[in-house]
Amino acid sequence: MSQQPLAYRMRPEDIHEIIGQSHLVDEGKTINRMVKAGRLASMILFGPPGTGKTSMATALAKSLRIPFKMLNAVTDKKKDMEAAVEEAKMHGRLVLILDEVHRLDKAKQDFLLPHLENNRITLIGCTTSNPYHSINPAIRSRCHLFELQKLTMDEIKQALTRAVEDDGKGLGHLSIEISDDALDHLAGASNGDLRSGMNGLELAAFSTPENNGTISIDLEAAEECMQKKSFSHDKNGDAHYDVLSAFQKSIRGSDVNASLHYLGRLIEAGDLDSIARRLVVIAYEDIGLANPQAGPRALAAVEAAERIGFPEARIPLSVTVTELALSPKSNSAYKALDAALSDIRKGKSGDVPAHLKDAHYKGAEALGRGIGYQYPHNYDNAWVDQQYLPDTLKNKRYYEPKKTGKFEQALEQVYSRINKQRTT
């Protein structure tokens, strides 16, 4: 029996054996068309771990009977790529499957480019990173970009069942009975990562004692073997920023359950710094004047979380996330400032009115500085009608209050009264 891991042995030999990724390999889809036409182009396959990027790359080369070589952009050297080119010259063509292609340095890239141009080398790069962010444009422009989707639970169950039944590459030589509950758990706990599910199945198969020649994998065994499943969330990867984005948008959308879900994923990733920064931003960007105390309370919760650390840090974080999600929302203050900044950046600033200019120096009066300024505290309600904006903008209104919270409703009443009293 091969000592190679089950996940490796079960890699597809042909694109028709690929499970999932129907948007690429089904009849009429792009990669299926490439294979039928016998014209394989250079490409970047990107997506979460365990979605079958390397498996698809090898299946493509095997489907078209093109020799292939697998290298890693980090660990393999330029001389390894030179050897691949020599191999390509010998065969006439070669598929170079390059893992972690986003880590390709300039020297290796410069060496590969001419061989991609003359089609001696067909590059299939594999990465978990978003190529629009991480792949050098010179490489990216010469490749098709294909995103692989996380496998569904049913697709993972299909792959695991195939592995149990396959006599040649899988576990079919063993007499395995796996309960529906166990299969569901292996598929669900893998979190879309087929490799993780395969590893769990293999461990269960070889660690469960036989009973009358049969290996019976039940839910308890499946739970034990998936105990250390990998959480598919690298806090330095693109998925992390997707979760942070979903976290803020869920709070902004007042969905407290989704907000807590994404908080849980960020906690599992162990990134307290990102959680802290994002919560303080949310408190001022999305809650704002609708609940002004949310900002100081969020900051206090963040400071408490940072002081006590995980796992207890989740407690103050849960409190502030719940408050922020269920608070009324207003972005009126920073939107007003952005509108003012927009005018300034377009050159619509104008001159400061003379009566507002600094008059605290000798000769200011002779220059007309500060003359006619009316001190508001000398008037009823500490307000007097006078012009503050430059002449070119004197009737401009940037602030548009929202009526989503009692505090801003009170501000809106003051704002409305002042606007009605203004004559200048």
SEFIPA-228069 format. One record per residue (C-alpha): x, y, z; residue in three letters. Coordinates in pm, whole numbers, padded with zeros to 5 digits, always signed. Layout:
<pts>
{pt {X,Y,Z},'ALA'};
...
</pts>
This chain:
<pts>
{pt {+00000,+00000,+00000},'MET'};
{pt {+00134,+00347,-00094},'SER'};
{pt {+00254,+00561,+00193},'GLN'};
{pt {+00132,+00874,+00016},'GLN'};
{pt {-00158,+01054,+00189},'PRO'};
{pt {-00509,+00960,+00077},'LEU'};
{pt {-00574,+01316,-00045},'ALA'};
{pt {-00271,+01290,-00275},'TYR'};
{pt {-00360,+00944,-00405},'ARG'};
{pt {-00717,+01050,-00485},'MET'};
{pt {-00615,+01339,-00707},'ARG'};
{pt {-00812,+01325,-01035},'PRO'};
{pt {-00641,+01185,-01345},'GLU'};
{pt {-00881,+01361,-01581},'ASP'};
{pt {-01095,+01675,-01565},'ILE'};
{pt {-01408,+01457,-01568},'HIS'};
{pt {-01302,+01321,-01228},'GLU'};
{pt {-01288,+01669,-01073},'ILE'};
{pt {-01549,+01720,-00802},'ILE'};
{pt {-01693,+02070,-00780},'GLY'};
{pt {-01577,+02372,-00984},'GLN'};
{pt {-01863,+02313,-01230},'SER'};
{pt {-01833,+02677,-01340},'HIS'};
{pt {-01498,+02582,-01497},'LEU'};
{pt {-01511,+02215,-01596},'VAL'};
{pt {-01874,+02145,-01692},'ASP'};
{pt {-01971,+02106,-02056},'GLU'};
{pt {-01930,+02434,-02241},'GLY'};
{pt {-01727,+02601,-01962},'LYS'};
{pt {-01387,+02755,-02025},'THR'};
{pt {-01150,+02483,-01902},'ILE'};
{pt {-01364,+02210,-02055},'ASN'};
{pt {-01342,+02399,-02388},'ARG'};
{pt {-00962,+02421,-02357},'MET'};
{pt {-00933,+02045,-02312},'VAL'};
{pt {-01171,+01966,-02599},'LYS'};
{pt {-00979,+02201,-02827},'ALA'};
{pt {-00646,+02059,-02710},'GLY'};
{pt {-00515,+02411,-02649},'ARG'};
{pt {-00407,+02465,-02293},'LEU'};
{pt {-00324,+02827,-02207},'ALA'};
{pt {-00123,+02959,-01913},'SER'};
{pt {-00344,+03032,-01614},'MET'};
{pt {-00356,+03121,-01247},'ILE'};
{pt {-00584,+02906,-01030},'LEU'};
{pt {-00671,+03083,-00705},'PHE'};
{pt {-00901,+03005,-00416},'GLY'};
{pt {-00914,+02882,-00054},'PRO'};
{pt {-00705,+02587,+00068},'PRO'};
{pt {-00832,+02241,-00022},'GLY'};
{pt {-01037,+02346,-00325},'THR'};
{pt {-00829,+02138,-00567},'GLY'};
{pt {-00603,+02390,-00740},'LYS'};
{pt {-00304,+02159,-00776},'THR'};
{pt {-00533,+01864,-00849},'SER'};
{pt {-00699,+02054,-01132},'MET'};
{pt {-00360,+02156,-01270},'ALA'};
{pt {-00232,+01797,-01282},'THR'};
{pt {-00566,+01671,-01421},'ALA'};
{pt {-00542,+01924,-01705},'LEU'};
{pt {-00191,+01815,-01799},'ALA'};
{pt {-00287,+01448,-01783},'LYS'};
{pt {-00610,+01503,-01981},'SER'};
{pt {-00407,+01651,-02266},'LEU'};
{pt {-00114,+01410,-02219},'ARG'};
{pt {+00131,+01698,-02181},'ILE'};
{pt {+00438,+01634,-01962},'PRO'};
{pt {+00431,+01839,-01643},'PHE'};
{pt {+00663,+01939,-01364},'LYS'};
{pt {+00561,+02066,-01020},'MET'};
{pt {+00764,+02336,-00849},'LEU'};
{pt {+00716,+02579,-00562},'ASN'};
{pt {+00789,+02949,-00620},'ALA'};
{pt {+00936,+02982,-00269},'VAL'};
{pt {+01141,+02669,-00209},'THR'};
{pt {+01258,+02585,-00562},'ASP'};
{pt {+01545,+02782,-00714},'LYS'};
{pt {+01600,+02941,-01052},'LYS'};
{pt {+01814,+02641,-01150},'LYS'};
{pt {+01508,+02417,-01097},'ASP'};
{pt {+01320,+02633,-01348},'MET'};
{pt {+01613,+02613,-01587},'GLU'};
{pt {+01591,+02233,-01562},'ALA'};
{pt {+01218,+02258,-01639},'ALA'};
{pt {+01293,+02457,-01954},'VAL'};
{pt {+01549,+02196,-02066},'GLU'};
{pt {+01283,+01931,-02008},'GLU'};
{pt {+01040,+02135,-02217},'ALA'};
{pt {+01295,+02151,-02502},'LYS'};
{pt {+01331,+01775,-02487},'MET'};
{pt {+00954,+01709,-02497},'HIS'};
{pt {+00868,+02006,-02718},'GLY'};
{pt {+00633,+02141,-02451},'ARG'};
{pt {+00588,+02130,-02073},'LEU'};
{pt {+00323,+02232,-01820},'VAL'};
{pt {+00491,+02399,-01523},'LEU'};
{pt {+00266,+02375,-01216},'ILE'};
{pt {+00390,+02642,-00978},'LEU'};
{pt {+00258,+02645,-00622},'ASP'};
{pt {+00258,+02973,-00428},'GLU'};
{pt {+00298,+03156,-00758},'VAL'};
{pt {+00232,+03490,-00582},'HIS'};
{pt {+00576,+03452,-00420},'ARG'};
{pt {+00759,+03439,-00754},'LEU'};
{pt {+01055,+03674,-00728},'ASP'};
{pt {+01176,+03903,-01009},'LYS'};
{pt {+01473,+03688,-01115},'ALA'};
{pt {+01257,+03377,-01161},'LYS'};
{pt {+00985,+03581,-01327},'GLN'};
{pt {+01227,+03740,-01576},'ASP'};
{pt {+01362,+03396,-01660},'PHE'};
{pt {+01016,+03246,-01721},'LEU'};
{pt {+00860,+03528,-01926},'LEU'};
{pt {+01025,+03456,-02264},'PRO'};
{pt {+00941,+03086,-02235},'HIS'};
{pt {+00577,+03174,-02167},'LEU'};
{pt {+00581,+03404,-02468},'GLU'};
{pt {+00700,+03134,-02708},'ASN'};
{pt {+00460,+02879,-02548},'ASN'};
{pt {+00737,+02632,-02470},'ARG'};
{pt {+00624,+02652,-02108},'ILE'};
{pt {+00256,+02655,-02015},'THR'};
{pt {+00233,+02794,-01663},'LEU'};
{pt {-00040,+02687,-01423},'ILE'};
{pt {+00012,+02892,-01109},'GLY'};
{pt {-00169,+02798,-00788},'CYS'};
{pt {-00227,+03038,-00499},'THR'};
{pt {-00464,+03113,-00213},'THR'};
{pt {-00407,+03486,-00269},'SER'};
{pt {-00609,+03715,-00490},'ASN'};
{pt {-00398,+03750,-00807},'PRO'};
{pt {-00525,+04103,-00868},'TYR'};
{pt {-00351,+04199,-00542},'HIS'};
{pt {-00054,+03966,-00531},'SER'};
{pt {+00059,+03856,-00878},'ILE'};
{pt {+00304,+04072,-01070},'ASN'};
{pt {+00122,+04235,-01367},'PRO'};
{pt {+00378,+04101,-01615},'ALA'};
{pt {+00285,+03742,-01521},'ILE'};
{pt {-00083,+03816,-01466},'ARG'};
{pt {-00127,+03969,-01811},'SER'};
{pt {-00001,+03648,-01974},'ARG'};
{pt {-00238,+03419,-01786},'CYS'};
{pt {-00608,+03346,-01763},'HIS'};
{pt {-00734,+03391,-01407},'LEU'};
{pt {-00970,+03127,-01269},'PHE'};
{pt {-01117,+03136,-00919},'GLU'};
{pt {-01192,+02802,-00754},'LEU'};
{pt {-01485,+02795,-00513},'GLN'};
{pt {-01493,+02634,-00171},'LYS'};
{pt {-01651,+02289,-00206},'LEU'};
{pt {-02002,+02235,-00075},'THR'};
{pt {-02075,+01978,+00192},'MET'};
{pt {-02241,+01749,-00066},'ASP'};
{pt {-01936,+01772,-00294},'GLU'};
{pt {-01702,+01679,-00010},'ILE'};
{pt {-01928,+01387,+00086},'LYS'};
{pt {-01916,+01271,-00277},'GLN'};
{pt {-01535,+01282,-00275},'ALA'};
{pt {-01511,+01101,+00061},'LEU'};
{pt {-01751,+00830,-00054},'THR'};
{pt {-01544,+00783,-00370},'ARG'};
{pt {-01230,+00745,-00155},'ALA'};
{pt {-01399,+00481,+00065},'VAL'};
{pt {-01506,+00279,-00240},'GLU'};
{pt {-01195,+00314,-00463},'ASP'};
{pt {-00996,-00014,-00461},'ASP'};
{pt {-00694,+00121,-00645},'GLY'};
{pt {-00609,+00460,-00497},'LYS'};
{pt {-00849,+00483,-00203},'GLY'};
{pt {-00962,+00271,+00089},'LEU'};
{pt {-01167,+00016,-00104},'GLY'};
{pt {-00929,-00265,-00005},'HIS'};
{pt {-01056,-00217,+00350},'LEU'};
{pt {-01404,-00318,+00460},'SER'};
{pt {-01529,+00021,+00580},'ILE'};
{pt {-01875,+00107,+00701},'GLU'};
{pt {-01923,+00477,+00770},'ILE'};
{pt {-02240,+00611,+00927},'SER'};
{pt {-02431,+00899,+00767},'ASP'};
{pt {-02366,+01109,+01079},'ASP'};
{pt {-01992,+01043,+01058},'ALA'};
{pt {-01981,+01128,+00688},'LEU'};
{pt {-02177,+01449,+00752},'ASP'};
{pt {-01938,+01547,+01029},'HIS'};
{pt {-01625,+01482,+00823},'LEU'};
{pt {-01769,+01690,+00540},'ALA'};
{pt {-01902,+01971,+00760},'GLY'};
{pt {-01601,+01999,+00990},'ALA'};
{pt {-01366,+02029,+00693},'SER'};
{pt {-01514,+02374,+00625},'ASN'};
{pt {-01492,+02336,+00247},'GLY'};
{pt {-01134,+02204,+00258},'ASP'};
{pt {-01138,+01862,+00088},'LEU'};
{pt {-00782,+01784,+00197},'ARG'};
{pt {-00886,+01826,+00561},'SER'};
{pt {-01182,+01592,+00513},'GLY'};
{pt {-00963,+01330,+00341},'MET'};
{pt {-00706,+01348,+00622},'ASN'};
{pt {-00981,+01298,+00880},'GLY'};
{pt {-01125,+01001,+00692},'LEU'};
{pt {-00784,+00837,+00654},'GLU'};
{pt {-00705,+00879,+01025},'LEU'};
{pt {-01045,+00734,+01119},'ALA'};
{pt {-00996,+00436,+00885},'ALA'};
{pt {-00655,+00340,+01025},'PHE'};
{pt {-00720,+00419,+01391},'SER'};
{pt {-01055,+00242,+01428},'THR'};
{pt {-01019,-00123,+01534},'PRO'};
{pt {-01171,-00388,+01309},'GLU'};
{pt {-01472,-00579,+01435},'ASN'};
{pt {-01522,-00910,+01252},'ASN'};
{pt {-01315,-00776,+00964},'GLY'};
{pt {-01513,-00451,+00933},'THR'};
{pt {-01402,-00099,+01023},'ILE'};
{pt {-01708,+00088,+01147},'SER'};
{pt {-01657,+00463,+01155},'ILE'};
{pt {-01921,+00629,+01372},'ASP'};
{pt {-01984,+00991,+01468},'LEU'};
{pt {-01763,+00970,+01776},'GLU'};
{pt {-01467,+00851,+01569},'ALA'};
{pt {-01526,+01120,+01308},'ALA'};
{pt {-01542,+01390,+01577},'GLU'};
{pt {-01221,+01267,+01735},'GLU'};
{pt {-01034,+01254,+01404},'CYS'};
{pt {-01148,+01603,+01297},'MET'};
{pt {-01068,+01751,+01638},'GLN'};
{pt {-00777,+01948,+01501},'LYS'};
{pt {-00938,+02050,+01177},'LYS'};
{pt {-00778,+02350,+01015},'SER'};
{pt {-00981,+02668,+01035},'PHE'};
{pt {-00974,+02798,+00678},'SER'};
{pt {-00882,+03153,+00764},'HIS'};
{pt {-00528,+03283,+00733},'ASP'};
{pt {-00514,+03620,+00905},'LYS'};
{pt {-00260,+03738,+00647},'ASN'};
{pt {-00461,+03618,+00347},'GLY'};
{pt {-00741,+03753,+00132},'ASP'};
{pt {-01006,+03548,+00318},'ALA'};
{pt {-00924,+03746,+00632},'HIS'};
{pt {-01007,+04075,+00463},'TYR'};
{pt {-01328,+03925,+00326},'ASP'};
{pt {-01432,+03832,+00680},'VAL'};
{pt {-01340,+04177,+00813},'LEU'};
{pt {-01548,+04332,+00535},'SER'};
{pt {-01844,+04105,+00611},'ALA'};
{pt {-01803,+04185,+00982},'PHE'};
{pt {-01838,+04560,+00930},'GLN'};
{pt {-02116,+04528,+00675},'LYS'};
{pt {-02315,+04301,+00907},'SER'};
{pt {-02288,+04552,+01192},'ILE'};
{pt {-02377,+04836,+00953},'ARG'};
{pt {-02677,+04632,+00839},'GLY'};
{pt {-02791,+04576,+01201},'SER'};
{pt {-02769,+04195,+01172},'ASP'};
{pt {-02646,+04107,+01519},'VAL'};
{pt {-02633,+03732,+01450},'ASN'};
{pt {-02413,+03770,+01141},'ALA'};
{pt {-02201,+04024,+01329},'SER'};
{pt {-02134,+03777,+01609},'LEU'};
{pt {-02066,+03499,+01360},'HIS'};
{pt {-01794,+03698,+01184},'TYR'};
{pt {-01656,+03814,+01520},'LEU'};
{pt {-01624,+03445,+01609},'GLY'};
{pt {-01429,+03375,+01289},'ARG'};
{pt {-01194,+03665,+01359},'LEU'};
{pt {-01144,+03542,+01715},'ILE'};
{pt {-01063,+03193,+01583},'GLU'};
{pt {-00804,+03354,+01356},'ALA'};
{pt {-00658,+03514,+01670},'GLY'};
{pt {-00638,+03865,+01525},'ASP'};
{pt {-00732,+04093,+01812},'LEU'};
{pt {-00556,+04392,+01650},'ASP'};
{pt {-00780,+04388,+01342},'SER'};
{pt {-01094,+04339,+01551},'ILE'};
{pt {-00999,+04633,+01772},'ALA'};
{pt {-00925,+04871,+01487},'ARG'};
{pt {-01238,+04776,+01297},'ARG'};
{pt {-01471,+04815,+01597},'LEU'};
{pt {-01351,+05168,+01675},'VAL'};
{pt {-01385,+05265,+01308},'VAL'};
{pt {-01737,+05118,+01294},'ILE'};
{pt {-01844,+05305,+01606},'ALA'};
{pt {-01763,+05639,+01443},'TYR'};
{pt {-01821,+05559,+01076},'GLU'};
{pt {-02149,+05369,+01093},'ASP'};
{pt {-02303,+05463,+01430},'ILE'};
{pt {-02172,+05816,+01459},'GLY'};
{pt {-02412,+06081,+01583},'LEU'};
{pt {-02700,+05835,+01610},'ALA'};
{pt {-02538,+05702,+01930},'ASN'};
{pt {-02233,+05918,+02016},'PRO'};
{pt {-02146,+05715,+02328},'GLN'};
{pt {-02089,+05406,+02113},'ALA'};
{pt {-01742,+05536,+02020},'GLY'};
{pt {-01606,+05577,+02374},'PRO'};
{pt {-01772,+05250,+02483},'ARG'};
{pt {-01622,+05061,+02189},'ALA'};
{pt {-01279,+05201,+02274},'LEU'};
{pt {-01323,+05099,+02639},'ALA'};
{pt {-01424,+04746,+02534},'ALA'};
{pt {-01125,+04721,+02301},'VAL'};
{pt {-00886,+04836,+02574},'GLU'};
{pt {-01038,+04582,+02815},'ALA'};
{pt {-01002,+04305,+02557},'ALA'};
{pt {-00640,+04396,+02489},'GLU'};
{pt {-00562,+04402,+02861},'ARG'};
{pt {-00713,+04062,+02944},'ILE'};
{pt {-00636,+03882,+02615},'GLY'};
{pt {-00802,+03573,+02471},'PHE'};
{pt {-01005,+03373,+02560},'PRO'};
{pt {-01172,+03619,+02802},'GLU'};
{pt {-01133,+03907,+02552},'ALA'};
{pt {-01431,+03764,+02365},'ARG'};
{pt {-01661,+03883,+02648},'ILE'};
{pt {-01620,+04264,+02616},'PRO'};
{pt {-01598,+04222,+02238},'LEU'};
{pt {-01932,+04044,+02229},'SER'};
{pt {-02092,+04325,+02431},'VAL'};
{pt {-01974,+04604,+02204},'THR'};
{pt {-02050,+04413,+01881},'VAL'};
{pt {-02406,+04352,+02001},'THR'};
{pt {-02448,+04720,+02093},'GLU'};
{pt {-02304,+04845,+01765},'LEU'};
{pt {-02516,+04608,+01557},'ALA'};
{pt {-02837,+04713,+01730},'LEU'};
{pt {-02758,+05085,+01757},'SER'};
{pt {-02925,+05336,+01525},'PRO'};
{pt {-02695,+05422,+01236},'LYS'};
{pt {-02571,+05754,+01098},'SER'};
{pt {-02281,+05843,+00871},'ASN'};
{pt {-02388,+06208,+00840},'SER'};
{pt {-02087,+06363,+01018},'ALA'};
{pt {-01808,+06205,+00816},'TYR'};
{pt {-02010,+06234,+00493},'LYS'};
{pt {-02042,+06607,+00561},'ALA'};
{pt {-01666,+06632,+00610},'LEU'};
{pt {-01602,+06432,+00290},'ASP'};
{pt {-01823,+06674,+00099},'ALA'};
{pt {-01626,+06969,+00240},'ALA'};
{pt {-01296,+06798,+00153},'LEU'};
{pt {-01424,+06737,-00199},'SER'};
{pt {-01485,+07109,-00249},'ASP'};
{pt {-01145,+07198,-00106},'ILE'};
{pt {-00967,+06949,-00334},'ARG'};
{pt {-01149,+07096,-00633},'LYS'};
{pt {-01015,+07439,-00547},'GLY'};
{pt {-01346,+07568,-00408},'LYS'};
{pt {-01205,+07704,-00086},'SER'};
{pt {-01230,+08080,-00121},'GLY'};
{pt {-01088,+08340,+00113},'ASP'};
{pt {-01162,+08343,+00486},'VAL'};
{pt {-01405,+08633,+00557},'PRO'};
{pt {-01215,+08935,+00689},'ALA'};
{pt {-01412,+08954,+01016},'HIS'};
{pt {-01301,+08595,+01102},'LEU'};
{pt {-00931,+08647,+01031},'LYS'};
{pt {-00678,+08653,+01312},'ASP'};
{pt {-00664,+08998,+01474},'ALA'};
{pt {-00418,+08918,+01753},'HIS'};
{pt {-00122,+09112,+01619},'TYR'};
{pt {-00024,+09475,+01577},'LYS'};
{pt {-00144,+09623,+01252},'GLY'};
{pt {-00428,+09371,+01203},'ALA'};
{pt {-00694,+09640,+01234},'GLU'};
{pt {-00526,+09853,+00966},'ALA'};
{pt {-00553,+09552,+00738},'LEU'};
{pt {-00922,+09510,+00816},'GLY'};
{pt {-00868,+09187,+01006},'ARG'};
{pt {-01133,+09088,+01261},'GLY'};
{pt {-01337,+09406,+01218},'ILE'};
{pt {-01709,+09349,+01263},'GLY'};
{pt {-01676,+09009,+01425},'TYR'};
{pt {-01967,+08942,+01663},'GLN'};
{pt {-01887,+08729,+01969},'TYR'};
{pt {-02171,+08469,+01993},'PRO'};
{pt {-02155,+08442,+02373},'HIS'};
{pt {-02274,+08802,+02396},'ASN'};
{pt {-02608,+08705,+02238},'TYR'};
{pt {-02912,+08502,+02344},'ASP'};
{pt {-02862,+08128,+02306},'ASN'};
{pt {-02495,+08203,+02222},'ALA'};
{pt {-02583,+08257,+01858},'TRP'};
{pt {-02576,+08553,+01622},'VAL'};
{pt {-02640,+08567,+01250},'ASP'};
{pt {-02312,+08627,+01070},'GLN'};
{pt {-02123,+08476,+00777},'GLN'};
{pt {-01861,+08211,+00845},'TYR'};
{pt {-01804,+08041,+00508},'LEU'};
{pt {-01607,+08212,+00230},'PRO'};
{pt {-01816,+08418,-00014},'ASP'};
{pt {-01790,+08152,-00283},'THR'};
{pt {-01947,+07894,-00052},'LEU'};
{pt {-02158,+08104,+00182},'LYS'};
{pt {-02483,+07917,+00114},'ASN'};
{pt {-02327,+07571,+00102},'LYS'};
{pt {-02467,+07299,+00329},'ARG'};
{pt {-02253,+06992,+00387},'TYR'};
{pt {-02425,+06841,+00687},'TYR'};
{pt {-02747,+06649,+00620},'GLU'};
{pt {-02876,+06513,+00952},'PRO'};
{pt {-03035,+06171,+00982},'LYS'};
{pt {-03325,+06096,+01213},'LYS'};
{pt {-03208,+05754,+01327},'THR'};
{pt {-03123,+05840,+01687},'GLY'};
{pt {-03248,+06077,+01957},'LYS'};
{pt {-02916,+06261,+01980},'PHE'};
{pt {-02902,+06347,+01612},'GLU'};
{pt {-03272,+06432,+01608},'GLN'};
{pt {-03195,+06694,+01874},'ALA'};
{pt {-02902,+06823,+01663},'LEU'};
{pt {-03132,+06840,+01360},'GLU'};
{pt {-03375,+07064,+01551},'GLN'};
{pt {-03094,+07308,+01640},'VAL'};
{pt {-02957,+07295,+01285},'TYR'};
{pt {-03301,+07359,+01135},'SER'};
{pt {-03369,+07653,+01370},'ARG'};
{pt {-03032,+07812,+01287},'ILE'};
{pt {-03087,+07771,+00913},'ASN'};
{pt {-03429,+07938,+00938},'LYS'};
{pt {-03282,+08234,+01128},'GLN'};
{pt {-02990,+08288,+00891},'ARG'};
{pt {-03013,+08587,+00662},'THR'};
{pt {-02646,+08632,+00570},'THR'};
</pts>
